Amino acid sequence: MTLTPEQALEQAALAGIHCLRIPTPFAVGRVNCYLLEDEPLTLVDTGPNSGKALDELQHQLGRRGHSIDDLELVIVTHQHIDHLGLVEILVEHSGAEVAALGVAAERLAGFGEEAEREDAFAVELMLRNGIPQEVAFALKSVSASFRGWGSRVEVTRPLGEGEELALRDRRLQVFHRPGHSPSDTVFWDAERRILIAADHLLPHISSNPLIARPLDGSAERPQALVAYIESLRKTREMPAEIVLPGHGEPVTDHVALIDERLARTERRKEKILGLVEERSRTAYELAQAIWGNVAVTQAFLTLSEVIGHADLLVNEGRVREADDGEVIRYETTG
Ligand SMILES: [Zn+2]
């Protein structure tokens, strides 16, 4: 029997996992942080670095009889600022340990410069894929204006793939599931069949596989959607009863949801193939053909989508990248 989202939240609460919905200034709305009433007292994700988020967090912790000062462990699920912006402040107040994927620790610690490098990487990628300079630079300044909602994170408890994080009342197995971001990490309570998944799997929106610099610092452009599909397939095999996402309601039928996501990817891939068959196009032209003006206002997001699906076609040998030294165009191989 599949649980309703309300039942799932109740069941999680009985297991000492409480969803705290913290406001963000972003289009995605509130972010779900999870309080684990355990030893150590643990918070999974923090919300963005804002007074409003801090107030709400304090208030919601207070309703459960805790305060920020009581936190003993903060777990960071991935590198996005809506999830980790308050870490530094929380650690200052509480002295909590910070657990996150070890291979992401350097990225998280170097937040300011890393964000600069990420923006430079994104501009380069946009220009190479046909996005006009003024659009690329406008997006860069938008991204820079968001930086204040982030924070650097000093990871004191680096986690490895498959490692077990043991609290008094539970064991959480750590799995790296890159795709939405290079550092996506999920936490698996096998005994209760609860997966804390953050943005790896979201109920109401697809987890955009945003192209980002590889964690090892190499300059190569990663295949984010390819990585994401591989990650989704692994999660699909898990006997989860409840998946707790980073935004929205709990997922109680992750197999059906993942199948839906995979089917949509197939459809979008075929659509892009059809457009490339008409004539060779840049990723930006493909995005405009699919989304119209959204390809301008959300240029990086839609670019990531197009390139991700084009990667699948390239890997299948149906499409290739033609590089004239300035921009990359996709053309059919047939
Ligand atoms: Zn995210």
Residues whose N, C-alpha, C, O or C-beta is under 5 A from the ligand:
A	BS01	ZN	H80 D199
